[in-house]
Amino acid sequence: MKLWGWWQTLAAAALALLLLVPPTAQAAEVLQVREPDLLLIGDHNRTYSVRLACITPVPGQEVEAVNYLRKQLPRRQRVNLMPMGSRDGLLLAKVRPLGSDLDLSTQLVSAKLASLGGECNSSEGAA
């Protein structure tokens, strides 16, 4: 049996280290506010639409809700997504700007621009 050379041992150790240490995760970024409850999100690998979970925008307040979200979410704002399910091919999620204690659904309800009641597929969905 042939013994490995030092470079083969080093290569095997490097490969094992790469497999054991997960890559660092990048936070998702808001690319655009499309509707009072619809955001375009990017995560450096792909772009997708996310519908805010557990709320229904107040009729007649859509423009104000979009303006509110744009103020809270400047372009490239990093956010945490808390998936709640999907509907019509869109991810339903609670979205929380990094550094904030409140998700956007709760903020919209507090600002009276949305009401509770959209789809929530989790018991944590109530704001």
Residue pairs with C-beta under 8 A, 6 or more apart in sequence:
4 12
26 43
26 44
27 43
27 78
27 79
27 80
27 98
28 41
28 42
28 43
28 78
28 79
28 80
28 81
29 41
29 42
29 43
29 44
29 76
29 77
29 78
29 79
30 39
30 40
30 41
30 73
30 74
30 75
30 76
30 77
30 79
31 40
31 41
31 42
31 47
31 75
31 76
32 39
32 40
32 75
33 39
33 40
33 66
33 69
33 70
33 73
34 40
34 49
35 57
35 62
35 66
36 57
36 61
36 62
36 65
36 66
36 69
36 108
36 113
36 114
37 51
37 52
37 55
37 56
37 57
37 65
37 108
37 114
37 118
38 49
38 50
38 51
38 52
38 90
39 49
39 50
39 52
39 69
39 73
39 95
40 47
40 48
40 49
40 50
41 47
41 48
41 49
41 50
41 79
41 81
42 48
48 91
49 90
49 91
50 81
50 90
50 91
50 92
50 93
50 95
51 87
51 90
51 91
51 92
51 93
51 118
52 92
52 93
52 94
52 95
52 104
52 105
52 108
52 114
52 118
53 84
53 85
53 92
53 93
53 94
53 105
53 118
53 119
53 120
53 121
53 125
54 84
54 94
54 105
54 116
54 117
54 118
54 119
54 120
54 125
54 126
54 127
55 105
55 108
55 109
55 114
55 115
55 116
55 117
55 118
55 127
56 114
56 115
56 116
56 117
56 118
57 65
57 108
57 113
57 114
58 65
58 112
58 113
58 114
58 115
61 112
61 113
61 114
64 113
65 108
65 113
65 114
68 107
68 108
68 111
68 113
69 104
69 108
72 97
72 104
72 107
73 79
73 97
73 104
77 97
77 98
78 97
78 98
79 95
79 96
79 97
79 98
80 95
80 96
80 98
81 91
81 93
81 94
81 95
82 93
82 94
82 95
82 96
82 103
82 124
83 91
83 92
83 93
84 92
84 93
84 94
84 119
84 120
84 121
84 122
84 124
84 125
85 92
85 119
85 120
85 121
85 122
86 92
87 119
92 118
92 119
92 120
92 121
94 103
94 104
94 105
94 125
95 103
95 104
95 105
96 102
96 103
96 104
97 104
102 110
103 127
105 114
105 118
105 127
106 127
108 114
109 115
109 116
109 127
116 126
116 127
120 126
